[in-house]
């Protein structure tokens, strides 16, 4: 669950593209939002609501993704999370189902935009946003035109986080005993949260492990009571229960070198639990990381040029099919 809020990216602009401020009405108030229409749009296009990953997130934190997704052939809406970017509320008070309803509210705003007239409007979920997008499509199957899961796990958040921590500990060079010790506390913390133990008590017990050699990957990001409370409420959302309820086309994009998501397990989940539909797409991009890049930022190299080569053509083809449909 401690995964990037949005993949690292440069902003990128295209001359002639238009950005318009708007708001997404929610139970906590209006969230600041921006709609991007690509340059020289040939009539109405499919609409895409970007659904952020974990942690803070606002309309200014998406880097180049609104440009790239719009250039692939969509009108794109992005919005603040509650409590971010000057918008009201607190995202740590939400469940993933709350986030799904928020995403549906954003989808309705984008559907009313002239640039999407008569075209399907869907959800593009990044990382944690993949769970959110799937939930939204299951809650409102008649409203969500399609779903794109960008490094969205096919496992529960608890299972995904255990994979991430184990991978990080091994990458840091820890031996098997140290990895096992770190995972033992992770499992203990998960059990305490599932049992409803107050987060302050969990944090007090966790503090005793602060000096452990495995502490960094296991404890970083989990020292805030509000964040820990959020985590307690999302541990066991299971795509195996959600995917069979989806009625829209789904494009699942995973990175072959993703250290955060258990990719083979996620591929199996999408393949086994999505209802059969020839409009679905599933791709593992060789060498790509969690952001679907082939490397970290390199000075002087546009971030767009570091995307996995198949990413933009695959997304573009999927959106062309949605426009035709």
Secondary structure, DSSP 4 states (H G I P E B T S, - for coil): ----SS--------TT-EEEEEEEEETTEEEEEEEEE-TT--S--EEEEEE--SS---TTS-TTHHHHHHHTTEEEEEEPPTTSTT-SS-GGG--HHHHHHHHHHHHHHHHTSGGGTTS-EEEEEETHHHHHHHHHHHHTTTT--EEEEES--SS-HHHHHHHHHHHHHHHTT--HHHHHHHHHHHHHHHHHHHTT--HHHHHHHHHTTTTSTTHHHHHTT---HHHHHHHHTTTT--HHHHGGG--SEEEEEEETT-SSS-HHHHHHHHHHHSPP-TT-EEEEETT--TTSBSSS--TTS-GGGGB-HHHHHHHHHHHHHHHH-
